[in-house]
């Protein structure tokens, strides 16, 4: 009994010691756990500087703002809109595989991107998962509640007109920086690139940049050349409208076009900008410049008669497309588009005079304009009689359609050449920047020749471009394309160069059709049958928009006596 009493007395003491031990063990466990948490917090705290720096750097890169681009009437051509991008902080991602599976359930296009999974499993502080996601995708990812995944709001460029003026506007990269077209130009002009690097081009308001384009005219030009391309089954088409007095580009379209909202289209060869970035043998529209050169030289008179029998240069012979079988005066050479008559006019003026004239109208250099995509013309480096003869009718020299259109402005505006601009310019500014390349008298004669060729009652090849009341003047060009070093009579590069109203031209219009096919009922594919009526359709629609009033009481020209 005494032993039982002693044992009973010891049991409470043992239970008390056991309880104290358990408390100590639990306290030690909690202590370790708290220490681990404290260590993790301290680790994240120490890492937060790098992480924040990476995140802030990413934010500054994507929040760059750009000014709106608007047409001459204030219509928006390009603007910034807000969009979201999803990013990850891999060091805060608890399970990389789980995070990757969850993200790709919303963004299935990332499933084959092994780099995303590897980066999620890394210890880096920041990585992009996907730029420019939709609001619906953002909501779905947000609801997944994935640790270490976040969103950044950024600016994204949007072009309301799609491809309407795509080759003019250009495009931006994923960081909203201009990489082509006017977008690239304004980055350089406004120093946006440097501001973006410094993080200063953020969300602050930027004044819109007005372009010289008229969206209404741009729509008409795009509409008409697209219809002509389809009607004549051409591979491409170009349309340009310039203010003849200021050199402003009122409209410029090249189809197939590029939609800046889909920048990958710019890599497709058939969508190249043929208006300024391609050079071509323009064919007989060059007789416009040959006639101006010859008349301005003083060695050729408007009423002078030239032999049009074939010229021979060794084994080479210059052919005649519309031979009349008799000598022609300068007006008839222009109307009937005589190659041999034009060649003899050029040879009489002299190769040096032709070279100097082409130099004055920039046929030997790139155009100086804001658009970065401009091509260098191709021309013979050695002056000879044969090159002089062939260049008189647009063979052996290749220039861009814009080269052709802006040079034509000087032929009809009194003789002043000024480089084209995509921004508003007054006539006074143009006159100050321009230079005289032909005399006023020669310009007057050129207006006479152009009208004579498009007169609906005359024999000229451009009569299908005439629009009653607007007195259109113009010249056709039907050039065979070169393939493997030889001219291919089955592939043509057709164009029509027009000015209106020809008595005091305000606008120059150029239409180009690349490889047009003949209509079945017509049987021919000359510029007078396809490019000329397309130009006429454009003039008919845009003249009222541009405030050009029709006149029906203008006397017929009487200059042929000179």
DALIN-V326834 format. One record per helix or strand of 3 or more residues. SS is the DSSP state (A for helix, B for strand). FROM is the first residue (numbers start at 0). TO is the last residue. If there is no record, write none. Layout:
ss={SS & SS}
from={FROM & FROM}
to={TO & TO}
This chain:
ss={A & B & A & A & A & A & B & A & B & A & B & A & A & A & B & B & A & A & A & A & A & A & A & B & A & A & A & A & B & B & A & B & A}
from={1 & 75 & 89 & 95 & 107 & 113 & 126 & 134 & 148 & 165 & 177 & 180 & 191 & 214 & 235 & 247 & 262 & 268 & 282 & 329 & 338 & 350 & 384 & 396 & 400 & 426 & 439 & 462 & 472 & 485 & 501 & 506 & 530}
to={61 & 87 & 91 & 105 & 109 & 119 & 132 & 143 & 157 & 168 & 179 & 189 & 196 & 230 & 242 & 254 & 266 & 270 & 296 & 334 & 348 & 359 & 390 & 398 & 411 & 432 & 453 & 464 & 482 & 499 & 503 & 513 & 544}
